[in-house]
Amino acid sequence: MQLKKETKPTARKLLLKLLGSRDNIQMNAGAAVRVGALFGISENNIRVTLTRLQSAQLITLVERGYYKLGDKGMRFAREIHQWREDENGLVSWQNDWVVAQTSTFPKSDKKQLRTNERALKLVGMRKLVNDTYIRPNNFVGGTVEIRNKLHTLGLSNKALVFSASDFDNKTQSKAMGLWRHLNLETLYEEGCNEIEVSLARLPSLSLEDATKESYVIGDRALYHLVFDPLLPAPLVDVTMRERYRNLVKRYDDVGAQIWHRYLDQS
């Protein structure tokens, strides 16, 4: 099985993800340059990015010339790792919905519109009809939790977020099919296969190749989990999703060990 074609990560994303992969990781500039070289990122790009991240207080310089996450960077890392706990925040679905009504804010603010769209996507909401987005109400905190998540992600405060139930049969049927195009069960199955093959292969690879592969496959899996809508049954096979998430956790732990060895070697 060959690695799928990947666009190389940006220096910013690569450095923040690695420094945030576990608590108290430190990396000097020389190690950062070697990490960048694995992905074809130039030394100048890495050093400029380190300076910019430090200026933005995302990383901080500690003694002996090592970098670690700053306060803002630690908040970024906590957001990345939230996926590990997502499954614990779900409850059984009672066939009701959370609705976001977005017709109340102007369409002229393109930047806010993009922010709104991203927030709705990250919370797994799909458009039911014009300016009306929904998702199953299966989070522990219900509508209040989802509303808070949306606003934290930047959804305009002018949007109305509320719960709804008892859709007519036609609307309910349409709502149930809004996520079908995502082919989530196929994604889970293919993701499990890719991770299992990589786990078997990693011990036979050189440290550099194992380091790169663990990043590429792990990053793809994390992307899928961050944007997973966390649907309830019967909209998705929950058991298959849990198997995929548990495999990703295992792979993430293995990848962290590989990266520690690589950075220690540096």
Secondary structure, 3 states (H helix, E strand, C coil): CCCCCCCCCCHHHHHHHHHCCCCCCCEEHHHHHHHHHHCCCCHHHHHHHHHHHHHCCCEEEEHHHEEEECHHHHHHHHHHHHHHCHHHHECCCCCCEEEEECCCCCCCCHHHHHHHHHHHHHCCCEEEECCEEEEECCECCHHHHHHHHHHHCCCCCCCEEEEECCCCHHHHHHHHCCCHHHCHHHHHHHHHHHHHHHHHHHHHCCHHHHHHHHHHHHHHHHHHHHCCCCCCCCCCCHHHHHHHHHHHHHHHHHHHHHHHHHHHHC
